[in-house]
Amino acid sequence: MTESRLREVWQQSLHHRSFVIGIILSFFTLSTGLVSLFWTPYSVELLNIPHKLEGASATHWLGTDHFGRDVFSMLMGDDVPPRREFIEKNAKYANIDA
């Protein structure tokens, strides 16, 4: 494939909304994964019972679970089951226009 053909394909791809959304989500996921290697907002092991089941807020972007742990921090962590549980629980509510 020549360079001009690659440029043409890239420019055509940028006109498709689903392609652009996919690129943005991929970048966000990769960035979150890289940041989580060095920093997470809250400890995933620390229980905070007074703040259990709080909704999304400026303090806890995705809310807290039934033990008061920050959901965003759990999704950033290296433990797979919380991410899988979150996706399985919320994917059925996603309204994705493909």
C-alpha positions in Angstrom: 0.0 0.0 0.0 1.4 3.3 -1.0 1.7 6.3 1.4 -1.0 8.3 -0.5 -3.4 5.3 -0.3 -2.8 5.0 3.4 -3.5 8.7 3.9 -6.7 8.4 1.8 -7.9 5.5 3.9 -7.1 7.3 7.1 -9.0 10.5 6.0 -12.0 8.4 5.0 -12.0 6.6 8.3 -12.0 9.8 10.3 -15.4 10.6 8.7 -17.1 7.6 10.3 -18.4 8.4 13.7 -18.1 4.8 15.0 -14.4 4.7 14.0 -13.7 8.0 15.8 -15.6 6.8 18.9 -13.6 3.6 18.9 -10.3 5.4 18.7 -11.2 7.7 21.6 -12.4 4.8 23.8 -9.3 2.8 22.9 -7.1 5.8 23.8 -8.9 6.3 27.1 -8.7 2.6 28.0 -5.0 2.5 27.2 -4.3 5.7 29.1 -6.2 4.5 32.2 -4.3 1.3 32.1 -1.0 3.0 32.0 -1.9 5.5 34.7 -3.1 2.7 37.0 0.4 1.2 37.0 1.5 4.2 39.0 -1.5 5.7 40.7 -5.1 4.9 41.6 -7.4 7.5 43.3 -8.3 5.3 46.3 -7.1 2.1 47.8 -9.2 -0.9 46.6 -8.5 -2.7 49.8 -9.7 0.0 52.2 -13.3 -0.4 53.3 -15.3 2.8 53.9 -18.6 1.6 55.1 -20.1 5.1 55.8 -19.8 5.8 52.1 -21.2 2.6 50.7 -23.4 2.6 47.6 -22.9 6.3 46.9 -23.7 7.4 43.3 -21.3 9.0 40.9 -19.9 12.3 42.2 -16.8 14.6 41.9 -15.2 12.5 44.7 -16.0 9.1 43.4 -16.5 9.3 39.6 -18.3 5.9 39.3 -19.6 5.8 42.8 -18.8 3.3 45.5 -19.7 -0.4 46.0 -21.4 -2.1 49.0 -18.2 -1.9 51.0 -17.6 1.8 50.2 -14.7 1.1 47.9 -14.3 3.4 44.9 -15.5 1.7 41.7 -13.2 3.7 39.4 -10.2 2.6 41.4 -11.3 -1.0 41.3 -11.7 -0.9 37.5 -8.2 0.6 37.2 -6.6 -2.1 39.4 -5.0 -5.3 38.3 -7.7 -7.5 39.7 -9.9 -8.8 36.8 -13.1 -9.9 38.5 -14.3 -6.4 39.5 -13.9 -5.2 35.9 -15.7 -8.3 34.6 -18.5 -7.9 37.1 -18.9 -4.2 36.3 -19.1 -4.9 32.5 -21.5 -7.8 32.9 -23.8 -5.8 35.1 -23.8 -2.6 33.1 -23.4 -3.7 29.5 -27.0 -4.6 29.1 -28.0 -1.0 29.8 -25.5 0.5 27.2 -27.2 2.0 24.2 -24.5 1.7 21.6 -25.3 2.9 18.1 -23.2 0.8 15.8 
